[in-house]
């Protein structure tokens, strides 16, 4: 609710009419192209998850891409945090007949490589915007951007360092209640096996980095359609900062309010007018709502069919 209030305030402060007029410049065809480009990003994310699951044939890569799309759709549209989307995404892949221990282990590896690629992308963003951060106009935002990025990177490295410890600890706790269970033990063994295949881990990292980049390019494409002539490297740097701030607010469903405030505060540093910055944010929201709504509708139909078939 607080995030929604912040989003409404930012839009009202700039002016909804100006924002809508700016967004309408993209046209239906441009918006459709952006949605199609977003599906490419989802496919790359699915390829990253599939790469982190050695032993799966090439054909089920579509299952990984679908599970990732469902995961993001739940996070974007339903009143859940990012963790809720993760739970549904993992469940979707398990229902596609992928062994549970492989799903859990590959998810941990995929999440780790996704975080690592985000660190690389964010560091590129900070390097690209270093001259801007050094300027007097960024004095008020500099501590928040640098401090928030440092906290994000610290949390990511802590997760990378502690993932085996957490899984091992969870296994011992579960074993105390369910002595016969072997799921977490299988997950730990599978995790060790996956990390031993370095090429697959590197491939997952590359696919995730490509997904971050294509997502940034889609923002540049949107701004071009709306008449904002900004260099591609500036938009990629801006998106890196936005991604980092969204990641820090992972408990907020859809990062609502956080994304809008971030665009409003950081966008002008890159020469982006306030109405164009919020038009970009709303265009991305509209894209996510459309894709997520269709995805969740298909997901619910498939779930209903499975439920009827079992009854």
C-alpha positions as CSV (number, residue, x, y, z in Angstrom):
1,X,0.0,0.0,0.0
2,X,2.9,2.3,0.8
3,X,4.4,1.6,-2.6
4,X,1.1,2.2,-4.4
5,X,0.9,5.6,-2.5
6,X,4.4,6.5,-3.7
7,X,3.5,5.6,-7.3
8,X,0.4,7.7,-7.2
9,X,2.2,10.6,-5.7
10,X,5.0,10.6,-8.3
11,X,2.6,10.4,-11.2
12,X,0.4,13.1,-9.7
13,X,3.4,15.3,-9.1
14,X,4.6,15.2,-12.7
15,X,1.1,15.2,-14.2
16,X,-0.8,12.2,-15.6
17,X,-1.8,14.0,-18.8
18,X,1.8,14.8,-19.8
19,X,2.9,11.2,-19.0
20,X,0.1,9.7,-21.1
21,X,0.7,12.0,-24.0
22,X,4.4,11.0,-24.0
23,X,3.6,7.3,-23.7
24,X,1.0,7.4,-26.6
25,X,3.8,8.3,-29.0
26,X,5.0,4.7,-29.1
27,X,1.8,3.5,-30.9
28,X,0.2,0.0,-30.8
29,X,2.8,-1.4,-33.2
30,X,5.7,-0.2,-31.2
31,X,4.2,-1.5,-28.0
32,X,3.6,-4.9,-29.6
33,X,7.2,-5.0,-30.7
34,X,8.4,-4.2,-27.1
35,X,6.2,-7.1,-25.8
36,X,7.7,-9.5,-28.4
37,X,11.2,-8.3,-27.4
38,X,10.3,-9.0,-23.7
39,X,9.4,-12.6,-24.6
40,X,12.9,-13.0,-26.0
41,X,14.3,-11.9,-22.6
42,X,12.1,-14.5,-20.9
43,X,13.5,-17.2,-23.3
44,X,17.0,-16.2,-22.5
45,X,16.2,-16.5,-18.8
46,X,14.7,-19.9,-19.5
47,X,17.9,-20.9,-21.3
48,X,19.9,-19.8,-18.3
49,X,17.9,-22.0,-15.9
50,X,18.1,-24.9,-18.4
51,X,21.9,-24.5,-18.6
52,X,22.1,-24.8,-14.8
53,X,20.3,-28.2,-15.0
54,X,22.8,-30.6,-16.6
55,X,21.1,-33.9,-17.6
56,X,18.0,-32.4,-19.1
57,X,17.7,-32.9,-22.9
58,X,17.4,-29.9,-25.2
59,X,13.6,-30.3,-25.8
60,X,12.5,-29.3,-22.2
61,X,14.2,-25.9,-22.5
62,X,10.7,-24.6,-23.3
63,X,9.5,-25.9,-19.8
64,X,12.2,-23.9,-18.1
65,X,11.3,-20.8,-20.1
66,X,7.6,-21.2,-19.3
67,X,8.4,-21.7,-15.6
68,X,10.4,-18.6,-15.6
69,X,7.7,-16.6,-17.4
70,X,5.1,-17.9,-14.8
71,X,7.5,-16.9,-12.0
72,X,7.9,-13.4,-13.3
73,X,4.2,-13.0,-14.0
74,X,3.2,-14.0,-10.5
75,X,5.7,-11.5,-9.1
76,X,4.6,-8.8,-11.4
77,X,0.8,-9.1,-11.2
78,X,-0.3,-11.0,-8.1
79,X,0.0,-9.5,-4.6
80,X,3.1,-11.6,-3.8
81,X,6.7,-10.7,-3.3
82,X,9.5,-12.0,-5.5
83,X,9.6,-15.1,-3.2
84,X,6.0,-15.9,-4.1
85,X,6.9,-15.9,-7.8
86,X,9.9,-18.2,-7.1
87,X,7.7,-20.8,-5.3
88,X,5.2,-20.9,-8.2
89,X,7.9,-21.0,-10.8
90,X,9.6,-24.0,-9.1
91,X,6.3,-25.8,-8.7
92,X,5.5,-25.2,-12.4
93,X,8.8,-26.8,-13.4
94,X,8.3,-29.8,-11.1
95,X,4.8,-30.4,-12.6
96,X,6.6,-30.6,-16.0
97,X,8.2,-33.9,-14.8
98,X,11.6,-32.5,-14.1
99,X,13.0,-34.3,-11.0
100,X,12.5,-32.1,-7.8
101,X,16.1,-32.3,-6.6
102,X,17.3,-31.1,-10.0
103,X,14.7,-28.2,-10.0
104,X,15.8,-27.0,-6.6
105,X,19.5,-27.4,-7.2
106,X,19.4,-25.8,-10.7
107,X,17.3,-22.9,-9.3
108,X,20.0,-22.2,-6.7
109,X,22.7,-22.2,-9.4
110,X,20.5,-20.1,-11.8
111,X,19.8,-17.6,-9.1
112,X,23.4,-17.4,-8.2
113,X,24.5,-16.8,-11.8
114,X,21.7,-14.3,-12.2
115,X,22.9,-12.3,-9.2
116,X,26.5,-12.5,-10.4
117,X,25.5,-11.2,-13.8
118,X,23.5,-8.4,-12.1
119,X,26.7,-7.4,-10.2
120,X,28.6,-7.2,-13.5
121,X,25.7,-5.2,-15.1
122,X,25.4,-2.9,-12.1
123,X,29.2,-2.2,-12.0
124,X,29.1,-1.4,-15.7
125,X,26.3,1.1,-14.9
126,X,28.2,2.7,-12.1
127,X,31.3,2.9,-14.3
128,X,29.3,4.4,-17.2
129,X,27.7,7.0,-14.9
130,X,30.8,7.8,-12.9
131,X,31.1,11.3,-14.5
132,X,27.4,12.0,-13.7
133,X,27.8,10.8,-10.1
134,X,30.8,13.1,-9.7
135,X,28.7,16.2,-10.7
136,X,27.1,18.5,-8.2
137,X,23.6,17.7,-9.5
138,X,24.0,14.1,-8.2
139,X,25.2,15.1,-4.7
140,X,21.9,14.2,-3.0
141,X,21.4,10.9,-4.9
142,X,25.1,9.8,-4.8
143,X,25.0,8.2,-1.3
144,X,21.7,6.4,-2.0
145,X,22.9,5.0,-5.3
146,X,26.4,4.0,-4.2
147,X,25.2,2.8,-0.8
148,X,22.3,0.8,-2.1
149,X,24.4,-0.8,-4.8
150,X,27.1,-1.7,-2.2
151,X,24.4,-3.3,0.0
152,X,23.0,-5.3,-2.9
153,X,26.4,-6.6,-3.9
154,X,27.2,-7.5,-0.3
155,X,23.9,-9.5,0.0
156,X,24.6,-11.2,-3.3
157,X,28.1,-12.3,-2.3
158,X,26.8,-13.5,1.1
159,X,24.2,-15.6,-0.7
160,X,26.8,-17.1,-3.0
161,X,29.0,-17.9,0.0
162,X,26.3,-19.3,2.2
163,X,24.1,-21.3,-0.2
164,X,25.7,-24.7,0.6
165,X,25.7,-24.0,4.3
166,X,22.0,-23.1,4.2
167,X,21.0,-26.2,2.2
168,X,23.1,-28.4,4.6
169,X,21.5,-26.8,7.6
170,X,18.0,-27.2,6.1
171,X,18.7,-30.8,5.4
172,X,19.7,-31.5,9.1
173,X,16.6,-29.6,10.4
174,X,14.2,-31.6,8.1
175,X,16.0,-34.8,8.9
176,X,15.1,-34.2,12.6
177,X,11.4,-34.2,11.8
178,X,11.4,-36.6,8.8
179,X,14.3,-39.0,9.3
180,X,13.5,-40.9,6.1
181,X,13.5,-37.9,3.7
182,X,16.4,-37.7,1.2
183,X,15.2,-34.7,-0.9
184,X,17.6,-32.1,0.5
185,X,20.4,-34.6,0.6
186,X,19.8,-35.2,-3.1
187,X,19.6,-31.4,-3.7
188,X,23.0,-31.0,-2.0
189,X,24.6,-33.8,-4.1
190,X,23.0,-32.4,-7.3
191,X,24.3,-28.9,-6.4
192,X,27.8,-30.3,-6.2
193,X,27.4,-32.1,-9.5
194,X,26.2,-28.9,-11.3
195,X,29.0,-26.7,-10.0
196,X,31.5,-29.4,-11.2
197,X,30.3,-28.7,-14.8
198,X,31.8,-25.3,-15.1
199,X,30.8,-24.8,-18.8
200,X,27.1,-25.1,-17.9
201,X,27.5,-22.7,-15.0
202,X,29.3,-20.2,-17.3
203,X,26.6,-20.6,-19.9
204,X,23.9,-19.8,-17.3
205,X,25.9,-16.7,-16.3
206,X,26.2,-15.6,-20.0
207,X,22.5,-16.2,-20.7
208,X,21.5,-14.2,-17.6
209,X,23.8,-11.3,-18.5
210,X,22.3,-11.3,-22.0
211,X,18.8,-11.2,-20.5
212,X,19.8,-8.1,-18.4
213,X,21.2,-6.5,-21.5
214,X,18.2,-7.2,-23.7
215,X,15.9,-5.9,-21.0
216,X,17.9,-2.6,-21.0
217,X,17.7,-2.4,-24.8
218,X,14.0,-2.7,-24.6
219,X,13.9,0.4,-22.4
220,X,16.0,2.3,-25.0
221,X,13.6,1.1,-27.7
222,X,10.7,2.4,-25.8
223,X,12.3,5.8,-25.3
224,X,13.1,6.0,-29.0
225,X,9.5,5.3,-29.8
226,X,8.4,8.0,-27.4
227,X,10.7,10.6,-29.0
228,X,13.4,10.7,-26.4
229,X,16.8,10.7,-28.1
230,X,19.1,9.2,-25.5
231,X,22.3,7.2,-26.2
232,X,22.0,3.5,-25.7
233,X,24.8,3.3,-23.2
234,X,23.0,5.9,-21.0
235,X,19.8,3.9,-21.0
236,X,21.7,0.7,-20.2
237,X,23.4,2.5,-17.3
238,X,20.1,3.9,-16.1
239,X,18.4,0.5,-16.2
240,X,21.3,-1.0,-14.2
241,X,20.6,1.4,-11.4
242,X,16.8,0.8,-11.6
243,X,17.4,-3.0,-11.5
244,X,19.6,-2.7,-8.5
245,X,17.0,-0.5,-6.6
246,X,14.2,-3.0,-7.6
247,X,16.3,-5.9,-6.3
248,X,16.7,-4.1,-2.9
249,X,12.9,-3.9,-2.7
250,X,12.2,-7.5,-3.5
251,X,9.6,-7.7,-0.7
252,X,7.4,-5.2,-2.4
253,X,5.1,-6.8,-5.0
254,X,6.2,-5.7,-8.4
255,X,8.4,-3.1,-6.8
256,X,5.5,-0.8,-7.1
257,X,6.4,2.8,-6.2
258,X,10.0,1.9,-6.0
259,X,10.4,1.7,-9.7
260,X,8.5,5.0,-10.3
261,X,10.4,6.9,-7.6
262,X,13.7,5.6,-9.0
263,X,12.9,6.7,-12.5
264,X,11.8,10.1,-11.3
265,X,14.9,10.7,-9.2
266,X,17.6,9.1,-11.4
267,X,16.2,9.7,-14.9
268,X,17.0,13.5,-15.0
269,X,20.7,12.7,-14.4
270,X,20.7,11.1,-17.8
271,X,18.9,14.0,-19.5
272,X,15.5,12.2,-19.3
273,X,12.5,14.6,-18.7
274,X,10.3,13.6,-15.7
275,X,7.3,12.9,-17.9
276,X,9.4,10.7,-20.2
277,X,10.9,8.8,-17.2
278,X,7.5,8.0,-15.8
279,X,6.1,7.3,-19.2
280,X,8.8,4.7,-19.6
281,X,8.0,3.2,-16.2
282,X,4.2,3.0,-17.0
283,X,4.9,1.6,-20.5
284,X,7.0,-1.2,-18.8
285,X,4.2,-1.7,-16.3
286,X,1.6,-2.0,-19.2
287,X,3.9,-4.5,-21.0
288,X,4.3,-6.6,-17.9
289,X,0.6,-6.5,-17.1
290,X,-0.4,-7.7,-20.6
291,X,2.2,-10.5,-20.8
292,X,1.6,-11.5,-17.2
293,X,-2.2,-11.6,-17.5
294,X,-2.0,-13.8,-20.6
295,X,0.6,-16.0,-18.9
296,X,-1.5,-16.4,-15.7
297,X,-4.6,-17.2,-17.7
298,X,-2.9,-20.0,-19.6
299,X,-1.3,-21.2,-16.4
300,X,-4.7,-21.4,-14.6
301,X,-6.3,-23.2,-17.5
302,X,-3.6,-25.8,-17.5
303,X,-3.8,-26.1,-13.7
304,X,-7.6,-26.6,-13.9
305,X,-7.2,-29.3,-16.6
306,X,-4.7,-31.2,-14.5
307,X,-7.0,-30.9,-11.5
308,X,-10.0,-32.2,-13.4
309,X,-7.9,-35.1,-14.9
310,X,-6.8,-36.2,-11.4
311,X,-10.4,-36.0,-10.0
